Amino acid sequence: MMNSFGHIFRVTTWGESHGPALGATVDGVPPGVALDEAMIQHWLDRRKPGQNKYTTQRREPDAVRILSGVYEGETTGTPVQLMIENTDQRSKDYGDIAEKFRPGHADITYWQKYGIRDPRGGGRSSARETAARVAAGGIAREALKMLVPGIEVRGYMTRMGEHEIDRSRFDWDEIERNPFWVPDAEAAATWADYLDGLRKAGSSVGAVIEVVVRGAPAGLGAPIYAKLDTDLAAAMMSINAVKGVEIGEGMNAACLTGEANADEIYMGNDGKPVFSSNHAGGILGGISTGQDIVCRFAVKPTSSILTPRKTITKTGEPAEIVTKGRHDPCVGIRAVPVGEAMAACVILDHLMLHRAQVGDGPRGKIG
């Protein structure tokens, strides 16, 4: 149960890492959105494994098929069913762990909850499930493009282990030029050597990813239980390996004074409010301000490493385990397009909620 997210734009994902296929059922898609498989495939290609030596070498084309909800290149308003076949399973890699629990993985909690688990790549707990989210995010992007021309969702890494970007060198164009989705060319070069060493040692490292939504209108979200930042945080926290989420200044807000944290407001020459800064991350009281929406999340190091770790068996006996197979030395790399997809789904969902309640645009006129 609980395999769905969203209110009006609602996504249900299904499938396992080593099953025949995985996918998503996307309900609430507005009718008349131009959509074909190539549009979705573009985003899946950014997430798929095996593209360089810094990600898992599992070879999956992640080819998406649209099974319903589209006619003559446009959405019909009915559920869009998406399917992605698994073609490169190596279930034998997981034979040794069927009776043992991998430290850092969900093996033990799945067993404690259900009394049964799929040890082949972690089954439903595998990050392979995120391919379905990225496919759903591709639909959300096309709908946003139709409803809010100019809106943009961009993600990038800001930290890998002990290394962080220098924001004085921030370059939007650099993000697509390196395998780490990092907006700092010098950082990318340093990270390459750093991660290569960890990869060869069979180890792993964590990362921080930032997602920015530019061009979102003011007024998205609702007080208390349907805050925009509440749903963004929940969406990011639901991604495999995520252990922390921030909006705007995030945890650092605890270090600021009220004077430093307040984003002062002025009237712009175009008659619209302008903010002196964006410590709030584009959201106040759970409602978007019209500024850039900034969300940040941290992923833990990949738990599948070659260093022997102590564990127990299903019968409670002490054991030692080494996780073999093909794994990402830093899951943060492929988490970037996943974070973008989740943000796109949430923004579209809240845009539709907003229009359902109050119509187009904010009702309160300023100036």
Contacts in CASP RR format, 6 or more apart in sequence:
PFRMAT RR
TARGET T0000
AUTHOR 0000-0000-0000
METHOD contacts of the structure
MODEL  1
MMNSFGHIFRVTTWGESHGPALGATVDGVPPGVALDEAMIQHWLDRRKPG
QNKYTTQRREPDAVRILSGVYEGETTGTPVQLMIENTDQRSKDYGDIAEK
FRPGHADITYWQKYGIRDPRGGGRSSARETAARVAAGGIAREALKMLVPG
IEVRGYMTRMGEHEIDRSRFDWDEIERNPFWVPDAEAAATWADYLDGLRK
AGSSVGAVIEVVVRGAPAGLGAPIYAKLDTDLAAAMMSINAVKGVEIGEG
MNAACLTGEANADEIYMGNDGKPVFSSNHAGGILGGISTGQDIVCRFAVK
PTSSILTPRKTITKTGEPAEIVTKGRHDPCVGIRAVPVGEAMAACVILDH
LMLHRAQVGDGPRGKIG
3 12 0 8 1.000
3 13 0 8 1.000
3 14 0 8 1.000
4 10 0 8 1.000
4 11 0 8 1.000
4 12 0 8 1.000
5 11 0 8 1.000
5 234 0 8 1.000
5 235 0 8 1.000
5 238 0 8 1.000
5 345 0 8 1.000
6 231 0 8 1.000
6 345 0 8 1.000
6 346 0 8 1.000
6 349 0 8 1.000
7 226 0 8 1.000
7 349 0 8 1.000
7 352 0 8 1.000
7 353 0 8 1.000
8 28 0 8 1.000
8 349 0 8 1.000
8 352 0 8 1.000
8 353 0 8 1.000
8 356 0 8 1.000
9 26 0 8 1.000
9 27 0 8 1.000
9 28 0 8 1.000
9 29 0 8 1.000
9 140 0 8 1.000
9 143 0 8 1.000
9 345 0 8 1.000
9 348 0 8 1.000
9 349 0 8 1.000
9 352 0 8 1.000
10 26 0 8 1.000
10 27 0 8 1.000
10 28 0 8 1.000
10 349 0 8 1.000
11 24 0 8 1.000
11 25 0 8 1.000
11 26 0 8 1.000
11 27 0 8 1.000
11 133 0 8 1.000
11 136 0 8 1.000
11 345 0 8 1.000
12 24 0 8 1.000
12 25 0 8 1.000
12 26 0 8 1.000
12 27 0 8 1.000
13 22 0 8 1.000
13 23 0 8 1.000
13 24 0 8 1.000
13 129 0 8 1.000
13 132 0 8 1.000
13 133 0 8 1.000
13 136 0 8 1.000
14 22 0 8 1.000
14 23 0 8 1.000
14 24 0 8 1.000
14 25 0 8 1.000
14 132 0 8 1.000
15 21 0 8 1.000
15 22 0 8 1.000
15 23 0 8 1.000
15 124 0 8 1.000
15 129 0 8 1.000
15 132 0 8 1.000
16 22 0 8 1.000
16 118 0 8 1.000
16 120 0 8 1.000
16 122 0 8 1.000
16 123 0 8 1.000
16 124 0 8 1.000
16 126 0 8 1.000
16 128 0 8 1.000
16 129 0 8 1.000
17 86 0 8 1.000
17 89 0 8 1.000
17 118 0 8 1.000
17 120 0 8 1.000
17 121 0 8 1.000
17 122 0 8 1.000
17 123 0 8 1.000
17 124 0 8 1.000
17 126 0 8 1.000
17 128 0 8 1.000
17 129 0 8 1.000
18 86 0 8 1.000
18 89 0 8 1.000
18 91 0 8 1.000
18 94 0 8 1.000
18 118 0 8 1.000
18 120 0 8 1.000
18 121 0 8 1.000
18 123 0 8 1.000
19 86 0 8 1.000
19 89 0 8 1.000
19 120 0 8 1.000
19 123 0 8 1.000
20 85 0 8 1.000
20 86 0 8 1.000
21 83 0 8 1.000
21 84 0 8 1.000
21 85 0 8 1.000
21 86 0 8 1.000
22 83 0 8 1.000
22 84 0 8 1.000
22 86 0 8 1.000
22 128 0 8 1.000
22 129 0 8 1.000
22 131 0 8 1.000
22 132 0 8 1.000
23 82 0 8 1.000
23 83 0 8 1.000
23 84 0 8 1.000
23 131 0 8 1.000
23 132 0 8 1.000
23 135 0 8 1.000
24 81 0 8 1.000
24 82 0 8 1.000
24 132 0 8 1.000
24 133 0 8 1.000
24 135 0 8 1.000
24 136 0 8 1.000
25 79 0 8 1.000
25 80 0 8 1.000
25 81 0 8 1.000
25 82 0 8 1.000
26 79 0 8 1.000
26 80 0 8 1.000
26 81 0 8 1.000
26 82 0 8 1.000
26 136 0 8 1.000
26 139 0 8 1.000
27 79 0 8 1.000
27 80 0 8 1.000
28 77 0 8 1.000
28 79 0 8 1.000
28 352 0 8 1.000
29 69 0 8 1.000
29 75 0 8 1.000
29 77 0 8 1.000
29 79 0 8 1.000
29 80 0 8 1.000
29 139 0 8 1.000
29 143 0 8 1.000
30 75 0 8 1.000
30 77 0 8 1.000
30 143 0 8 1.000
30 146 0 8 1.000
30 147 0 8 1.000
30 352 0 8 1.000
31 74 0 8 1.000
31 75 0 8 1.000
31 76 0 8 1.000
31 77 0 8 1.000
32 74 0 8 1.000
32 75 0 8 1.000
32 76 0 8 1.000
32 77 0 8 1.000
32 146 0 8 1.000
33 74 0 8 1.000
33 75 0 8 1.000
33 139 0 8 1.000
33 142 0 8 1.000
33 143 0 8 1.000
33 146 0 8 1.000
34 73 0 8 1.000
34 74 0 8 1.000
34 142 0 8 1.000
34 146 0 8 1.000
35 66 0 8 1.000
35 70 0 8 1.000
35 73 0 8 1.000
35 74 0 8 1.000
35 75 0 8 1.000
35 80 0 8 1.000
35 139 0 8 1.000
35 142 0 8 1.000
36 66 0 8 1.000
36 70 0 8 1.000
36 73 0 8 1.000
37 64 0 8 1.000
37 65 0 8 1.000
37 66 0 8 1.000
39 138 0 8 1.000
39 142 0 8 1.000
40 64 0 8 1.000
40 66 0 8 1.000
40 82 0 8 1.000
40 135 0 8 1.000
40 138 0 8 1.000
40 139 0 8 1.000
41 62 0 8 1.000
41 63 0 8 1.000
41 64 0 8 1.000
43 134 0 8 1.000
43 135 0 8 1.000
43 137 0 8 1.000
43 138 0 8 1.000
43 141 0 8 1.000
43 337 0 8 1.000
43 340 0 8 1.000
43 341 0 8 1.000
44 62 0 8 1.000
44 64 0 8 1.000
44 84 0 8 1.000
44 131 0 8 1.000
44 134 0 8 1.000
44 135 0 8 1.000
45 62 0 8 1.000
46 134 0 8 1.000
46 336 0 8 1.000
46 337 0 8 1.000
47 62 0 8 1.000
47 130 0 8 1.000
47 131 0 8 1.000
47 134 0 8 1.000
47 334 0 8 1.000
47 337 0 8 1.000
47 338 0 8 1.000
48 60 0 8 1.000
48 61 0 8 1.000
48 62 0 8 1.000
48 131 0 8 1.000
49 55 0 8 1.000
49 56 0 8 1.000
49 57 0 8 1.000
49 58 0 8 1.000
49 59 0 8 1.000
49 60 0 8 1.000
49 326 0 8 1.000
49 328 0 8 1.000
49 334 0 8 1.000
50 56 0 8 1.000
50 57 0 8 1.000
50 58 0 8 1.000
50 59 0 8 1.000
50 60 0 8 1.000
51 179 0 8 1.000
52 179 0 8 1.000
53 196 0 8 1.000
53 199 0 8 1.000
54 179 0 8 1.000
54 180 0 8 1.000
54 192 0 8 1.000
54 195 0 8 1.000
54 196 0 8 1.000
54 199 0 8 1.000
54 328 0 8 1.000
54 329 0 8 1.000
54 330 0 8 1.000
54 333 0 8 1.000
55 179 0 8 1.000
55 328 0 8 1.000
55 333 0 8 1.000
55 334 0 8 1.000
56 326 0 8 1.000
56 327 0 8 1.000
56 328 0 8 1.000
57 326 0 8 1.000
58 88 0 8 1.000
58 90 0 8 1.000
58 326 0 8 1.000
59 87 0 8 1.000
59 88 0 8 1.000
60 86 0 8 1.000
60 87 0 8 1.000
60 88 0 8 1.000
60 128 0 8 1.000
60 131 0 8 1.000
61 87 0 8 1.000
62 84 0 8 1.000
62 131 0 8 1.000
63 84 0 8 1.000
63 85 0 8 1.000
64 82 0 8 1.000
64 83 0 8 1.000
64 84 0 8 1.000
64 135 0 8 1.000
65 82 0 8 1.000
65 83 0 8 1.000
65 84 0 8 1.000
65 85 0 8 1.000
66 80 0 8 1.000
66 81 0 8 1.000
66 82 0 8 1.000
67 81 0 8 1.000
67 82 0 8 1.000
67 83 0 8 1.000
68 78 0 8 1.000
68 79 0 8 1.000
68 80 0 8 1.000
68 81 0 8 1.000
69 75 0 8 1.000
69 76 0 8 1.000
69 77 0 8 1.000
69 78 0 8 1.000
69 79 0 8 1.000
69 80 0 8 1.000
69 81 0 8 1.000
70 76 0 8 1.000
70 80 0 8 1.000
75 139 0 8 1.000
75 143 0 8 1.000
80 139 0 8 1.000
82 132 0 8 1.000
82 135 0 8 1.000
82 136 0 8 1.000
82 139 0 8 1.000
84 131 0 8 1.000
84 132 0 8 1.000
84 135 0 8 1.000
86 128 0 8 1.000
89 120 0 8 1.000
90 325 0 8 1.000
90 326 0 8 1.000
91 120 0 8 1.000
91 121 0 8 1.000
93 121 0 8 1.000
93 324 0 8 1.000
93 325 0 8 1.000
93 326 0 8 1.000
94 119 0 8 1.000
94 120 0 8 1.000
94 121 0 8 1.000
94 122 0 8 1.000
94 325 0 8 1.000
95 119 0 8 1.000
96 321 0 8 1.000
96 324 0 8 1.000
97 107 0 8 1.000
97 119 0 8 1.000
97 321 0 8 1.000
97 323 0 8 1.000
98 119 0 8 1.000
99 313 0 8 1.000
99 314 0 8 1.000
100 107 0 8 1.000
100 311 0 8 1.000
100 312 0 8 1.000
100 313 0 8 1.000
100 314 0 8 1.000
100 319 0 8 1.000
100 321 0 8 1.000
101 107 0 8 1.000
101 108 0 8 1.000
101 111 0 8 1.000
101 311 0 8 1.000
101 312 0 8 1.000
101 313 0 8 1.000
101 314 0 8 1.000
101 321 0 8 1.000
102 303 0 8 1.000
102 304 0 8 1.000
102 309 0 8 1.000
102 311 0 8 1.000
102 321 0 8 1.000
102 323 0 8 1.000
103 303 0 8 1.000
103 309 0 8 1.000
103 310 0 8 1.000
103 311 0 8 1.000
103 321 0 8 1.000
104 303 0 8 1.000
105 122 0 8 1.000
105 125 0 8 1.000
105 303 0 8 1.000
105 304 0 8 1.000
106 122 0 8 1.000
106 125 0 8 1.000
107 117 0 8 1.000
107 119 0 8 1.000
107 122 0 8 1.000
107 125 0 8 1.000
110 117 0 8 1.000
110 124 0 8 1.000
110 125 0 8 1.000
111 117 0 8 1.000
111 314 0 8 1.000
117 123 0 8 1.000
118 124 0 8 1.000
121 128 0 8 1.000
125 240 0 8 1.000
126 240 0 8 1.000
127 240 0 8 1.000
127 241 0 8 1.000
127 328 0 8 1.000
127 331 0 8 1.000
127 334 0 8 1.000
129 240 0 8 1.000
130 239 0 8 1.000
130 240 0 8 1.000
130 334 0 8 1.000
130 335 0 8 1.000
130 338 0 8 1.000
130 341 0 8 1.000
133 239 0 8 1.000
133 338 0 8 1.000
133 341 0 8 1.000
133 342 0 8 1.000
133 345 0 8 1.000
134 337 0 8 1.000
134 338 0 8 1.000
134 341 0 8 1.000
136 341 0 8 1.000
136 345 0 8 1.000
137 340 0 8 1.000
137 341 0 8 1.000
137 342 0 8 1.000
137 344 0 8 1.000
137 345 0 8 1.000
138 341 0 8 1.000
138 344 0 8 1.000
140 341 0 8 1.000
140 344 0 8 1.000
140 345 0 8 1.000
140 347 0 8 1.000
140 348 0 8 1.000
141 153 0 8 1.000
141 344 0 8 1.000
143 348 0 8 1.000
144 151 0 8 1.000
144 153 0 8 1.000
144 344 0 8 1.000
144 347 0 8 1.000
144 348 0 8 1.000
144 351 0 8 1.000
145 151 0 8 1.000
147 348 0 8 1.000
147 351 0 8 1.000
148 215 0 8 1.000
148 216 0 8 1.000
148 217 0 8 1.000
148 351 0 8 1.000
150 215 0 8 1.000
151 213 0 8 1.000
151 214 0 8 1.000
151 215 0 8 1.000
151 216 0 8 1.000
151 347 0 8 1.000
152 213 0 8 1.000
152 214 0 8 1.000
152 215 0 8 1.000
153 211 0 8 1.000
153 212 0 8 1.000
153 213 0 8 1.000
153 214 0 8 1.000
153 340 0 8 1.000
153 343 0 8 1.000
153 344 0 8 1.000
153 347 0 8 1.000
154 172 0 8 1.000
154 175 0 8 1.000
154 211 0 8 1.000
154 212 0 8 1.000
154 214 0 8 1.000
154 340 0 8 1.000
155 175 0 8 1.000
155 181 0 8 1.000
155 209 0 8 1.000
155 210 0 8 1.000
155 211 0 8 1.000
155 212 0 8 1.000
155 336 0 8 1.000
155 339 0 8 1.000
155 340 0 8 1.000
156 175 0 8 1.000
156 181 0 8 1.000
156 182 0 8 1.000
156 183 0 8 1.000
156 209 0 8 1.000
156 210 0 8 1.000
156 336 0 8 1.000
157 165 0 8 1.000
157 180 0 8 1.000
157 181 0 8 1.000
157 182 0 8 1.000
157 207 0 8 1.000
157 208 0 8 1.000
157 209 0 8 1.000
157 210 0 8 1.000
157 332 0 8 1.000
157 333 0 8 1.000
157 336 0 8 1.000
158 164 0 8 1.000
158 165 0 8 1.000
158 182 0 8 1.000
158 208 0 8 1.000
158 209 0 8 1.000
158 210 0 8 1.000
158 296 0 8 1.000
159 165 0 8 1.000
159 207 0 8 1.000
159 208 0 8 1.000
160 180 0 8 1.000
160 191 0 8 1.000
160 194 0 8 1.000
160 195 0 8 1.000
160 205 0 8 1.000
160 206 0 8 1.000
160 207 0 8 1.000
160 330 0 8 1.000
160 332 0 8 1.000
161 205 0 8 1.000
161 206 0 8 1.000
161 207 0 8 1.000
163 187 0 8 1.000
163 190 0 8 1.000
163 191 0 8 1.000
163 194 0 8 1.000
164 187 0 8 1.000
165 182 0 8 1.000
165 183 0 8 1.000
165 184 0 8 1.000
165 187 0 8 1.000
166 184 0 8 1.000
166 186 0 8 1.000
166 187 0 8 1.000
169 183 0 8 1.000
169 184 0 8 1.000
169 185 0 8 1.000
169 186 0 8 1.000
169 187 0 8 1.000
170 183 0 8 1.000
170 184 0 8 1.000
171 183 0 8 1.000
171 184 0 8 1.000
171 185 0 8 1.000
172 183 0 8 1.000
174 182 0 8 1.000
174 183 0 8 1.000
174 184 0 8 1.000
174 185 0 8 1.000
174 188 0 8 1.000
175 181 0 8 1.000
175 182 0 8 1.000
175 183 0 8 1.000
177 185 0 8 1.000
177 188 0 8 1.000
178 185 0 8 1.000
178 188 0 8 1.000
178 192 0 8 1.000
179 188 0 8 1.000
179 192 0 8 1.000
179 333 0 8 1.000
180 187 0 8 1.000
180 188 0 8 1.000
180 191 0 8 1.000
180 192 0 8 1.000
180 195 0 8 1.000
180 333 0 8 1.000
181 333 0 8 1.000
181 336 0 8 1.000
182 188 0 8 1.000
182 191 0 8 1.000
194 205 0 8 1.000
195 205 0 8 1.000
195 329 0 8 1.000
195 330 0 8 1.000
198 204 0 8 1.000
198 205 0 8 1.000
198 329 0 8 1.000
198 330 0 8 1.000
199 329 0 8 1.000
201 306 0 8 1.000
202 305 0 8 1.000
202 306 0 8 1.000
202 307 0 8 1.000
202 329 0 8 1.000
203 301 0 8 1.000
203 305 0 8 1.000
203 306 0 8 1.000
203 307 0 8 1.000
203 329 0 8 1.000
204 301 0 8 1.000
204 302 0 8 1.000
204 303 0 8 1.000
204 304 0 8 1.000
204 305 0 8 1.000
204 327 0 8 1.000
204 328 0 8 1.000
204 329 0 8 1.000
204 330 0 8 1.000
204 331 0 8 1.000
205 301 0 8 1.000
205 329 0 8 1.000
205 330 0 8 1.000
206 298 0 8 1.000
206 299 0 8 1.000
206 300 0 8 1.000
206 301 0 8 1.000
206 302 0 8 1.000
206 330 0 8 1.000
206 331 0 8 1.000
206 332 0 8 1.000
207 298 0 8 1.000
207 299 0 8 1.000
207 330 0 8 1.000
207 331 0 8 1.000
207 332 0 8 1.000
207 333 0 8 1.000
207 335 0 8 1.000
208 296 0 8 1.000
208 297 0 8 1.000
208 298 0 8 1.000
208 299 0 8 1.000
209 296 0 8 1.000
209 297 0 8 1.000
209 298 0 8 1.000
209 299 0 8 1.000
209 332 0 8 1.000
209 335 0 8 1.000
209 336 0 8 1.000
209 339 0 8 1.000
210 294 0 8 1.000
210 295 0 8 1.000
210 296 0 8 1.000
211 236 0 8 1.000
211 294 0 8 1.000
211 295 0 8 1.000
211 296 0 8 1.000
211 297 0 8 1.000
211 339 0 8 1.000
211 340 0 8 1.000
211 343 0 8 1.000
212 292 0 8 1.000
212 293 0 8 1.000
212 294 0 8 1.000
212 295 0 8 1.000
213 292 0 8 1.000
213 293 0 8 1.000
213 295 0 8 1.000
213 343 0 8 1.000
213 347 0 8 1.000
214 292 0 8 1.000
215 290 0 8 1.000
215 292 0 8 1.000
216 288 0 8 1.000
216 290 0 8 1.000
216 293 0 8 1.000
216 347 0 8 1.000
217 288 0 8 1.000
217 290 0 8 1.000
217 351 0 8 1.000
217 361 0 8 1.000
217 362 0 8 1.000
218 287 0 8 1.000
218 288 0 8 1.000
218 289 0 8 1.000
218 290 0 8 1.000
218 361 0 8 1.000
218 362 0 8 1.000
219 287 0 8 1.000
219 288 0 8 1.000
219 289 0 8 1.000
219 290 0 8 1.000
219 354 0 8 1.000
219 361 0 8 1.000
219 362 0 8 1.000
220 228 0 8 1.000
220 287 0 8 1.000
220 288 0 8 1.000
220 347 0 8 1.000
220 350 0 8 1.000
220 351 0 8 1.000
220 353 0 8 1.000
220 354 0 8 1.000
221 227 0 8 1.000
221 228 0 8 1.000
221 286 0 8 1.000
221 287 0 8 1.000
221 288 0 8 1.000
221 350 0 8 1.000
221 353 0 8 1.000
221 354 0 8 1.000
222 228 0 8 1.000
222 286 0 8 1.000
222 287 0 8 1.000
222 353 0 8 1.000
222 357 0 8 1.000
223 285 0 8 1.000
223 286 0 8 1.000
223 287 0 8 1.000
226 353 0 8 1.000
227 283 0 8 1.000
227 285 0 8 1.000
227 286 0 8 1.000
227 287 0 8 1.000
228 283 0 8 1.000
228 286 0 8 1.000
228 287 0 8 1.000
228 288 0 8 1.000
228 293 0 8 1.000
228 346 0 8 1.000
228 350 0 8 1.000
229 247 0 8 1.000
229 283 0 8 1.000
229 286 0 8 1.000
229 295 0 8 1.000
230 286 0 8 1.000
231 346 0 8 1.000
231 349 0 8 1.000
231 350 0 8 1.000
232 245 0 8 1.000
232 247 0 8 1.000
232 293 0 8 1.000
232 295 0 8 1.000
232 342 0 8 1.000
232 343 0 8 1.000
232 346 0 8 1.000
233 245 0 8 1.000
233 247 0 8 1.000
233 295 0 8 1.000
235 339 0 8 1.000
235 342 0 8 1.000
235 343 0 8 1.000
235 345 0 8 1.000
235 346 0 8 1.000
236 242 0 8 1.000
236 244 0 8 1.000
236 245 0 8 1.000
236 295 0 8 1.000
236 297 0 8 1.000
236 339 0 8 1.000
236 342 0 8 1.000
236 343 0 8 1.000
237 244 0 8 1.000
237 245 0 8 1.000
237 297 0 8 1.000
238 342 0 8 1.000
239 297 0 8 1.000
239 299 0 8 1.000
239 335 0 8 1.000
239 338 0 8 1.000
239 339 0 8 1.000
239 342 0 8 1.000
240 331 0 8 1.000
241 299 0 8 1.000
241 300 0 8 1.000
241 302 0 8 1.000
241 331 0 8 1.000
241 332 0 8 1.000
241 335 0 8 1.000
242 297 0 8 1.000
242 298 0 8 1.000
242 299 0 8 1.000
242 300 0 8 1.000
242 335 0 8 1.000
243 298 0 8 1.000
243 299 0 8 1.000
243 300 0 8 1.000
244 297 0 8 1.000
244 298 0 8 1.000
245 295 0 8 1.000
245 296 0 8 1.000
245 297 0 8 1.000
245 298 0 8 1.000
246 295 0 8 1.000
246 296 0 8 1.000
246 297 0 8 1.000
247 280 0 8 1.000
247 281 0 8 1.000
247 283 0 8 1.000
247 294 0 8 1.000
247 295 0 8 1.000
247 296 0 8 1.000
248 278 0 8 1.000
248 279 0 8 1.000
248 280 0 8 1.000
248 281 0 8 1.000
248 282 0 8 1.000
248 283 0 8 1.000
248 294 0 8 1.000
248 295 0 8 1.000
248 296 0 8 1.000
249 256 0 8 1.000
249 261 0 8 1.000
249 279 0 8 1.000
249 280 0 8 1.000
249 281 0 8 1.000
250 296 0 8 1.000
253 261 0 8 1.000
253 279 0 8 1.000
256 279 0 8 1.000
260 279 0 8 1.000
261 279 0 8 1.000
262 279 0 8 1.000
263 275 0 8 1.000
263 276 0 8 1.000
263 277 0 8 1.000
263 278 0 8 1.000
263 279 0 8 1.000
263 280 0 8 1.000
264 275 0 8 1.000
264 276 0 8 1.000
264 277 0 8 1.000
265 273 0 8 1.000
265 274 0 8 1.000
265 275 0 8 1.000
265 276 0 8 1.000
266 273 0 8 1.000
266 274 0 8 1.000
266 275 0 8 1.000
266 276 0 8 1.000
267 273 0 8 1.000
267 274 0 8 1.000
267 366 0 8 1.000
267 367 0 8 1.000
268 274 0 8 1.000
271 366 0 8 1.000
271 367 0 8 1.000
272 366 0 8 1.000
273 289 0 8 1.000
273 366 0 8 1.000
275 289 0 8 1.000
275 291 0 8 1.000
278 291 0 8 1.000
278 292 0 8 1.000
278 294 0 8 1.000
280 289 0 8 1.000
280 291 0 8 1.000
281 291 0 8 1.000
281 292 0 8 1.000
281 293 0 8 1.000
281 294 0 8 1.000
281 295 0 8 1.000
282 288 0 8 1.000
282 289 0 8 1.000
282 290 0 8 1.000
282 291 0 8 1.000
282 292 0 8 1.000
282 293 0 8 1.000
282 294 0 8 1.000
283 289 0 8 1.000
283 293 0 8 1.000
288 350 0 8 1.000
293 343 0 8 1.000
293 347 0 8 1.000
295 343 0 8 1.000
297 335 0 8 1.000
297 339 0 8 1.000
299 331 0 8 1.000
299 332 0 8 1.000
299 335 0 8 1.000
301 330 0 8 1.000
302 327 0 8 1.000
302 328 0 8 1.000
302 329 0 8 1.000
302 330 0 8 1.000
302 331 0 8 1.000
303 323 0 8 1.000
304 323 0 8 1.000
304 325 0 8 1.000
304 327 0 8 1.000
305 323 0 8 1.000
305 327 0 8 1.000
306 322 0 8 1.000
306 323 0 8 1.000
306 324 0 8 1.000
307 322 0 8 1.000
308 320 0 8 1.000
308 321 0 8 1.000
308 322 0 8 1.000
309 320 0 8 1.000
309 321 0 8 1.000
309 322 0 8 1.000
310 318 0 8 1.000
310 319 0 8 1.000
310 320 0 8 1.000
310 321 0 8 1.000
311 318 0 8 1.000
311 319 0 8 1.000
311 320 0 8 1.000
311 321 0 8 1.000
312 318 0 8 1.000
312 319 0 8 1.000
313 319 0 8 1.000
328 334 0 8 1.000
354 361 0 8 1.000
END
